[in-house]
Amino acid sequence: MVRPLPIRQSRPNLGTKSPKASPPRRSLPWIRVALPLVRRSRRSRLRPVTPPAPKKRRSSITNPKLHSNGRFLHYGAWLGTERQPSYKERLRLAINEALTKRPADFDAFLRLMEASGFTVKHGRGGVISFLVPGQERATRLRASTLGDGYNPEDIKAVIAGERPLPEQPVSAPAAPRRVNLIVDIQERLRSGKGAAYARWAKVYNLKQMAAALQFMQEQNITEYDQLSAKAEDAVSRFHALTEQLRRTEADLSATSELMGAVVRYAKTRPVFDGYKAAKYSWKYLAEHEAELADYRAAKATMGELLGGEKLSKMTELKEKRRQLAARKKALYAGVGRGYPDHPEHRRPCRYRDD
């Protein structure tokens, strides 16, 4: 009796796909959402991509970064008593001065402001703004801009005698500037510094004191009055050089502008001569309008810069500009010698930490 052969079960072919065995493909709606989060490799495997963690940004409002570590002041505090009043301060002073004249009503108050040199602008909804002479954008009459007591209703109440004059906001005086090259170790420790910073500060203070002592020995300074006199001389020399530098830069800018105006005038003068020969024809003007405009602008610039003086030759203007540029370079070198970082102030010192 012949035994039947066992039926061998064949393994499925993973390399080829039978269209009868595989189910029909269907569009998966979730693949549109998952595609941005996955990445297809060479073997057609999908693996998730972990999105990068958001970086912690430092807020410049809550945690401001002090590049100068509090050693320098802003421009207004640096000027001190020489600072000119701002547009808002001038407007507040003018409003108080107009209210002291006791105007009859609000319209009389506005007329007093116009007589003081301020431009009154009326906006939508009864908004009133003042334009200070020399100001580009008008300042609105409201408490959020000028301070408490400067609303139109408050001004009307002051005119009616129901409330006193608004008070001027007083700014806090700036802290006096002092020269301090020594680190206050105890203060820094109270602010959170550690023992390593204390060791570094001690070494730093010793180096600073050694450098100061060496400078005084080299300059033969034995008394405090001598040091004060040298400091005053250096400050006076610095201010004088700064003023000379400002004037030199102004002259150099005016000379360069004059030379440019002369060049433009020379290029466009034949066009103007043709316009004059054409008896100021409208057709000629339409064809050469840009050149004639450049001619008039160059002529006006030359008249403004010369101020009635005779125009020098171009060679003389070039020589003047060269001399002014050389003088400016020399003045910048002289001003730079007043700074500690100038190479002339860097002397070899074993205690100096450059």
C-alpha positions in Angstrom: 0.0 0.0 0.0 1.4 3.3 -1.1 1.3 6.0 1.5 0.4 9.4 0.2 3.1 12.0 0.4 2.6 14.6 3.2 1.5 17.9 1.9 4.2 20.5 2.6 3.0 23.8 3.6 4.8 26.5 1.8 6.0 29.6 3.5 4.5 32.9 2.4 6.7 34.9 0.1 7.5 38.1 1.9 9.3 39.6 -1.1 6.4 39.5 -3.5 2.9 40.4 -2.8 0.0 38.7 -4.5 -2.7 41.0 -5.6 -5.3 38.3 -4.7 -3.9 37.6 -1.2 -3.4 41.3 -0.1 -6.5 43.3 0.7 -7.2 46.3 -1.4 -5.5 49.5 -0.3 -7.6 52.1 1.4 -6.8 55.7 2.1 -6.1 56.2 5.8 -7.2 59.6 7.0 -4.8 59.5 10.0 -1.7 59.3 7.8 -2.1 63.0 6.9 -1.8 63.9 10.6 1.0 61.4 11.3 3.2 62.3 8.3 4.7 65.4 9.8 5.7 63.5 12.9 7.3 60.5 11.3 10.2 60.0 8.9 10.5 57.2 6.3 13.7 55.3 6.3 15.3 53.3 3.4 13.5 50.1 4.5 10.1 51.8 4.5 9.9 51.7 8.2 8.2 54.6 10.0 9.6 55.8 13.2 8.4 58.8 15.3 10.5 61.9 15.5 10.6 63.6 18.9 10.0 67.3 18.5 12.8 69.5 20.0 12.1 70.9 23.4 11.4 74.6 23.4 14.3 76.8 24.4 14.0 78.9 27.5 14.2 82.5 26.4 15.4 85.2 28.7 13.0 88.0 29.1 14.6 91.4 28.7 11.8 93.0 30.7 11.8 90.8 33.8 15.5 89.9 33.7 17.3 92.8 32.1 21.0 92.2 31.2 23.2 95.0 32.6 26.2 95.1 30.3 27.8 97.8 32.4 27.1 96.2 35.8 25.6 99.5 37.0 28.7 101.5 36.4 27.3 103.8 33.8 24.2 106.0 33.7 21.7 106.6 30.9 22.0 109.8 28.8 19.5 111.9 30.8 21.1 111.1 34.1 24.6 111.7 32.7 23.7 115.2 31.5 22.5 116.1 35.0 21.7 119.8 35.3 22.7 120.5 31.7 19.8 118.3 30.4 17.2 120.3 28.4 13.5 119.8 29.4 11.6 117.3 27.3 8.6 118.1 25.2 6.2 116.8 27.9 7.9 118.9 30.6 7.7 122.0 28.4 4.0 121.4 27.7 3.2 120.9 31.4 5.0 124.1 32.3 3.1 126.0 29.6 -0.2 124.5 30.7 0.4 125.6 34.3 1.5 129.0 33.2 -1.7 129.5 31.2 -3.8 128.3 34.1 -2.2 130.9 36.4 -3.6 133.6 34.1 -7.1 132.5 35.1 -8.7 132.1 31.7 -12.5 132.5 31.5 -13.2 129.2 29.9 -11.6 126.3 28.1 -11.5 128.1 24.7 -9.7 131.0 26.3 -7.2 128.5 27.8 -6.6 127.1 24.3 -6.0 130.6 22.9 -3.5 131.2 25.7 -1.7 128.1 24.6 -1.6 129.2 21.0 -0.2 132.6 22.1 2.6 130.7 24.0 3.7 129.3 20.6 2.0 125.9 20.8 -0.1 124.5 18.0 -3.5 123.2 19.1 -4.9 120.3 17.1 -8.5 119.0 17.4 -9.0 115.3 16.6 -11.9 113.0 16.4 -14.2 112.7 19.5 -13.0 116.0 20.9 -9.4 114.9 21.3 -7.0 117.8 21.9 -3.3 117.6 21.2 -0.5 120.2 21.4 2.5 120.4 19.1 5.6 121.9 20.8 7.8 124.0 18.6 10.4 121.7 17.0 8.3 118.6 17.7 7.3 116.2 15.0 4.4 114.3 16.6 1.8 116.1 18.7 1.3 115.3 22.4 -2.2 114.4 23.5 -3.8 116.2 26.4 -4.5 113.3 28.8 -3.4 112.0 32.2 -1.8 108.8 30.8 0.6 111.0 28.7 1.3 114.1 30.8 0.4 112.8 34.3 -2.3 113.2 36.9 -4.4 116.4 36.6 -3.8 116.9 32.9 -7.1 115.5 31.5 -9.4 118.0 29.7 -11.9 117.5 32.5 -9.3 118.3 35.1 -8.2 121.5 33.2 -11.9 122.6 33.1 -12.2 121.9 36.8 -9.1 124.1 37.5 -10.6 126.9 35.4 -13.8 126.6 37.3 -11.9 126.8 40.6 -12.9 123.3 41.8 -9.4 121.9 42.1 -5.9 123.3 42.4 -3.2 123.4 39.7 -1.7 120.1 38.7 1.6 119.3 40.3 4.7 118.8 38.3 6.2 115.3 38.6 9.5 115.5 40.3 12.2 113.1 39.0 14.4 111.4 41.6 18.0 112.9 41.6 20.6 110.8 40.1 23.1 109.1 42.3 26.5 110.9 42.4 29.1 109.3 40.3 32.2 108.0 42.0 35.4 106.4 40.8 35.7 103.0 42.3 38.2 100.5 41.0 38.0 98.2 44.0 35.3 95.5 44.2 33.2 95.6 47.3 33.6 91.9 48.4 31.1 92.0 51.3 28.4 93.5 49.1 28.9 90.9 46.4 28.8 88.1 49.0 25.5 89.4 50.3 24.1 89.5 46.7 24.8 85.7 46.4 28.4 85.3 45.3 30.5 82.5 46.7 33.9 81.8 48.2 35.5 81.4 44.8 34.4 84.9 43.8 35.7 86.3 47.1 39.2 84.8 46.4 39.2 86.3 42.9 38.0 89.7 44.2 40.9 89.8 46.7 43.5 89.2 44.0 41.8 91.7 41.6 41.8 94.4 44.3 45.5 93.8 45.0 46.3 94.1 41.2 44.3 97.4 41.0 46.0 98.9 44.0 49.4 97.9 42.6 48.7 99.4 39.2 47.5 102.7 40.8 50.6 102.9 43.0 52.9 102.3 40.0 51.1 105.0 38.0 51.5 107.5 40.9 55.2 106.7 41.2 55.8 107.1 37.5 54.0 110.4 37.4 55.7 111.6 40.7 52.4 112.1 42.4 52.9 112.3 46.2 49.8 114.4 47.2 46.1 114.3 46.5 46.1 117.8 45.2 48.5 116.9 42.5 46.3 114.0 41.4 43.2 116.3 41.3 45.1 118.9 39.3 46.2 116.2 36.7 42.7 114.9 36.5 41.3 118.4 35.9 43.9 119.1 33.2 43.1 115.9 31.5 39.3 116.6 31.5 39.9 120.2 30.2 42.1 118.9 27.4 39.6 116.2 26.5 36.8 118.8 26.2 38.9 121.2 24.2 39.9 118.4 21.8 36.3 117.3 21.5 35.1 120.8 20.6 37.9 121.1 18.0 37.0 117.7 16.6 33.3 118.7 16.3 34.2 121.8 14.4 36.6 120.0 12.1 34.0 117.4 11.3 31.4 120.1 10.6 33.8 121.9 8.2 34.7 118.6 6.5 31.1 117.8 6.0 30.3 121.2 4.6 33.3 121.1 2.3 32.4 117.7 0.9 28.8 118.8 0.4 30.0 121.9 -1.4 32.2 119.9 -3.7 29.3 117.6 -4.6 27.0 120.6 -5.3 29.7 122.1 -7.5 29.9 118.9 -9.5 26.2 118.7 -9.9 26.0 122.4 -10.9 28.7 121.9 -13.6 26.9 118.9 -15.0 23.5 120.5 -15.2 24.5 124.0 -16.2 24.5 123.2 -20.0 21.0 122.0 -19.7 19.9 125.2 -18.1 21.7 127.2 -20.8 19.7 125.2 -23.4 16.5 125.9 -21.5 17.4 129.6 -21.5 18.2 129.6 -25.2 14.9 127.9 -25.9 13.2 130.9 -24.2 12.0 128.8 -21.3 10.0 126.5 -23.6 7.4 124.2 -21.9 8.4 121.4 -24.2 12.1 121.7 -23.3 11.1 121.9 -19.6 9.1 118.7 -19.9 12.0 116.9 -21.5 14.7 118.0 -19.0 12.7 118.5 -15.9 14.9 116.3 -13.7 18.1 117.9 -14.8 16.7 121.4 -14.2 15.6 120.4 -10.7 19.1 119.1 -10.0 20.5 122.4 -11.2 18.2 124.5 -9.0 19.0 122.3 -6.0 22.8 122.5 -6.6 22.6 126.2 -6.9 20.6 126.6 -3.8 23.0 124.4 -1.8 26.0 126.4 -3.1 24.4 129.7 -2.1 23.6 128.3 1.4 27.0 126.9 2.0 29.0 129.9 0.6 26.9 132.5 2.4 27.9 135.2 -0.1 31.6 134.3 -0.2 33.5 133.7 -3.5 33.6 130.1 -4.7 37.0 128.6 -4.6 38.5 126.4 -7.3 38.0 122.7 -7.2 41.7 122.1 -6.5 41.6 124.4 -3.5 38.5 122.6 -2.2 40.2 119.2 -2.6 43.3 120.5 -0.7 41.1 121.9 2.1 39.3 118.6 2.4 42.5 116.7 2.6 43.8 119.0 5.3 40.6 118.7 7.3 40.7 114.9 7.0 44.3 114.8 8.3 43.4 117.2 11.2 40.4 115.0 12.1 42.6 111.9 12.2 45.1 113.7 14.4 42.4 115.0 16.8 40.9 111.5 17.1 44.4 110.2 18.0 44.7 113.0 20.6 41.3 112.3 22.1 42.0 108.6 22.2 45.1 109.2 24.4 42.7 110.3 27.2 41.2 106.8 27.5 42.8 104.1 29.7 42.7 101.5 26.8 45.0 103.6 24.6 48.3 101.9 23.9 50.3 104.8 25.5 48.6 104.1 28.8 49.5 100.5 28.8 52.8 100.2 30.6 54.5 96.9 31.5 53.4 95.9 34.9 53.7 92.6 36.6 50.5 93.2 38.5 48.4 94.3 35.5 45.8 91.9 34.2 45.5 92.8 30.5 
